[in-house]
Amino acid sequence: MLKTENCGELRAEHAGHQVTLAGWVNRRRDHGGLVFIDLRDRSGIVQVVANPDIDPESHQAAHEVRNEYVLQIEGKVRPRPEGLINPDIPTGEIEVVADRLRILNPAKTPPFYIYDDRPVDEGLRLQYRYLDLRRQRMQRNMLLRHDVVKTIRDFLGQQGFVEIETPILFKSTPEGARDYLVPSRLYPGHFYALPQSPQQLKQLLMVAGYEKYFQIARCFRDEDQRGDRQPEFTQLDLEMSFVEREDVMALTEALMITIVKTCTICELYAEPFPRLTYHEAMTRFGTDRPDVRFGMELTDVSDVVAESEFRIFGSVVGAGGSVKGIRVPGCADYSRSQIDELVELAQGEGAKGLAWLALSGSATETSSSEEVEIRSSFAKYLSEAEVGGIIQRLEAEPGDLLLFVADQSDLVNPVLGTLRLELADRLGLRDHTDRTMAFCWVTDFPLFEWDEEGERWDPSHHLFTSPMPEDLALLESDPGAARGQQYDLVLNGEEVAGGSIRIHQRGVQEKVFDLIGLDVEEAQQRFGHMLEAFEFGTPPHGGIAPGIDRLVMILAGEPNIREVIAFPKTQQAKDLMAGAPSPVEEEQLEELHLKVVE
Ligand code: ASP
């Protein structure tokens, strides 16, 4: 080794030791007589002093070095003089006095500072990702990611899981996204598909008798890059035989708790993790991935306003819809233009309008009800009792702004869900740097969603998800009402895992294929190998797949998954460092029997 010690591990007890260090110049300070170099390796930073009286040559060389030069330094550790101790860094009590300094490699001036985490344009960071990865923030994230994956391997190993790799060149998988295709050179016109997940393979491993499988699996989905997605991402893929929903959930919950406690200093918001049915999540939070760290839950006032003179409320309730509201604390003084913004947001989500009511006065004042003044878009059409009724139902206090949407429930809930998150953002209730980890489970999803365009049922998870045993008959009579044995794990309002108990009987699987409009021939062509395998003694089985990128992102307090992926693509699916995707040679295309059509 070109070094005997790691820079960041030197402490007061090393005083007097002769050490050899190697690393990068984090910063250099030339004080005329003395030159100070902060030398950095992965472990951290240590201060090196080059003193002309101790070694004139090293001192001369130290003058020449610049940031990011690679150095090897031999020297003696000594305590820093009283008053020069730096309590902000772990090595702050000592310094290394150089008696030999070798420049192992000079460096060009980097396009951005490595030594601090000041914001840099993301394009530049991704273009020079290897330099960006040198920065402390990224090193912290990469090491956390390593810890999380190691913890997963240790935990599942102890639970008797086997890690098995599955192919990347495979066949189209049914996660519902677009496949990445790889043309076959040997078989003209034939293609492999990159796996959207190892779903089929892990189920086949259950048929094969492995009972407990996992893999840190790369998945590929060619989706439009809306939101925070990557064309390739990593998930912990796991599957278990002879289990029920509770078993998979209990194992996953224990794993998540172990990860949080082993790898972070984060607090768990609630343990055991709260559970909500899909219906409950939608009615209380307006989303199937509720952020349960704060209140502002959706409250139904349909019964209070059913008879009201305010036509919209009355007619919506009359037509079987609902009127629901949220209570936004402390926002009663919102200006007209601030409220108009919210109205626009609601309309952008499909609402016809947004009714609002502001209760002036501050929540901390002990104001009697007469002093409270109401500003509202609709209160004048309501009776005093009705206004009082909704204020009471929402448990509103002076200073609150109440927002209402009236429509069919499947519209009211998501619109209010979006408003709830927007206002929580404004109130600083869902900061990504928050160190509280609020997990919750969402269960009892509908098995299918109706696809208006295709006029057929779409699986809401994937087509191997088993119906709830008690809903089996609904597959015939009312497929839309059938619930799946699906479970999603949500963390701080993000879906971090999804899984299900699978169908293991051929008859049920065929029924599902039928409902989603896969005819026998097509099903045979795409999933014939699965159907056939299921006839050879398939154990009841189920699994789950936590997304590692998203999980680590939240644990790291980062705003997007690119911050926890070493070499991510941009939101436009480009690799800015290597320049991918890129055109290829004509011969390569020919070999693959392909022609580019402009
Ligand atoms: N294959 C599923 C997914 O990637 C997870 C699972 O059902 O285990 O979302």
Residues whose N, C-alpha, C, O or C-beta is under 5 A from the ligand:
A	BS01	LIG	Q196 S197 Q199 L238 G498 G499 S500 G543 I544 A545
